[in-house]
Amino acid sequence: MSLIIQLIGGTFYLLNKIFLSVTERKESVEPENKTWRVWAWIVYLVGLPAWIILFIREHNWIAAALETGGAPSMVLGLTIAIRGQGKVPKWLDIVALIAIILGLGYSYYDFHGIKTLNQWLELGIVTGFLIGTYQLAHERLSGYLWYLFMCSCCCILMYREKYLWLVAQQIVSIGFIFDAYFMRRKRI
């Protein structure tokens, strides 16, 4: 069961990074074509439950809680990809921000602070995930830098927990994030 969860979560999150990279390449030629951006957000949402299950299974409570709290940012990203910037209901933006704040607050309360290396890595993952997802939802270049931070922390955590398939997936993801970042930066 663990391998299936790794394959599902890892594959869909990797597809998200691949599709973001393709998005940046396609939008430099066809700025109005948002197809790949829409698919990037869809596969991200599909992969989310597997990551949450994996984090819960390993007692990575901070990561599990905050990945769940990141779902509104993913929905926000999908909505913006479909409707366009400025055409998103304001309440969705507010829900995403509240989820981020509540998720961080609850995690700190639940653990009475941060006490282990894995907790620090989880905090790095979720910080990069939440801020990066929110920034990319608004099509900001800095979101990719947060994703690099997230993937680096996740790679180390997955290595420590012996999920080698996910370590490889994170390393490959980093390459696609770099590509997307440099394509967007070149376009701006």
N, C-alpha and C positions, 0 to 999 in steps of 0.2 A: 504494500500500500504506500509506503514511504517513497519508493521510486516513482510510482505513478503521480503522486502529489508533486514531487520534484520536477518531473517531466512536464506536467501541465503548467504549473506556476512558472517554471523557468522558460519554457517555450513561449508562452504568451507574453511574458515580460520582455523576452528577447525580441519577439516580433514587434513589440511596441517600439523598441529602440531602432530596429531596422526600418520600420515604417516612418519614424521621425526623421531618420537620415534620408530616406527616399523623399519625404515631404520637402525637406530643405533643398534637395537637388531639383525637384520638379517645380517648386515655387519660384526658383530663380529664373526659370524659363516661362512658366505659366502661373503668375501670381494669383490668379483667380481660382485655380484648381485646388480644391481642399480635400479631395477624395482620400489621399494617403493620410492626411491629418485625422480625418474622421475614423479611418480604420485603426490608426495608432491608438486612439482613445478607446475604441471598442475592444481591441485585444487586451488592452491594459485592464479594463474592467472584468473581462473574462478570466484573466489570470489572478485577479485579486483574491478570490476565495481560497485558492490553493495555498497562496503565501500565508494567509491568515491561519489556515489549518496547520501548516508547517510550524509557524511561530508558536501557536498554542501547544502543539505537541512537544516542542522543545522547552516549554515554559519561558519563552521569550515574550513576556507579557507586555513590555513596553512596545515592542515592534508590532505585536498583534493588535493592541489597542489603537495605536496610531495609524497602522495600515488601514484599519477599519474606518478611522476618522478621516482618512484621505479620500474615501469614496466620493464625498461631495465635490472635492476638487477635480476628481476625474470626470464626474458628471458635468461640472462646469466647463472643463476642457472640451468635452464632446459637444456640449451645447454651443460653445463659441465656435467650434470647428464647423458645425452645421449652420448656425445662424449668422456668424460673423461677429467681430468686435463691436461692442456697443449695443448689441441686440439681445443681450442676456438679461433675464429677470434679476433685479438687484438682490432679491431675497436669496438667490442661489449663491451669490458672492458672500453674503452675510453668513449663510449656513456653513459654507466652507471654512470661513475664518473662525466661527464659533467652534466647529469640530476640531480644528487645530488646537485652539486654546484649551478646550475641555480635555482633549486627549492627552496633551502634555501635563496638565494639572492633575488629572486622575492618575497617570503613571507615577508622577512624583509622590503623590499621596499614598498610593498603593504600596510602593516600595520603601517609603520613608527615606527617600534619598536615592542616590546612585552609589552602589557599593562594590560592583564587580566589573571586570573588563568587558564581559559580555553585555552588561547593561550600558556601558559607555558606547560600545559598538552599536547596540540597538538604538541608542539615542542619536548617534550619527546617521544611521539608516533612516530613521523616521524624520529627522530634521531635514535631511537631503530630499527625502521623498515628499514630505508635505510642502516645503518651500519650493522645491523644484517643480512639483506637479502644479502648484498654484501659479507659479511664474510662467510655466509653459502653457497653462490654460489661457493665460493672457498674452501668449506668444512673445514672451520676453526672453532674450538671449541668455540672461543669467540663470535661467532654469536649467540649462544644460550643465553649467558648472556645479550646481547643487546635485544634479544627477550623478556627476562624476564622483563627488564626495560620497553620495549614497551607495553607489556600486562598489567603491573601494572598501567602505565599512562592511558592507554585506559580504563581500568576497572574503574578508578576514574572518567574520563570524561563521560563515558557512564552512570555511576551512577548519576552524576550531571545533565545529560540530560534525565534521566528517561527511559533509554533503558535497562530494567532489564534482558531481554533475553541475550543481549550482555555482560552484567556484568557477568552472569553465564557462558557464553561461554569463556570469558577471564579467569575466575578462573579455569575452567577445562583445558584450554590451558596451563596455568602455570604449572599444574601437568605434562602434557605431555612434556613440554619443559625441566623441571627438569629431567624427565626420560631420554630424549634424551641426555641431557648434561652429566649426570652421566654414561650412557652407552658408549658414545664417549670417555669420560675422562678415563674410565676403560680400554678401548681398546688401548689408546695411550701409 
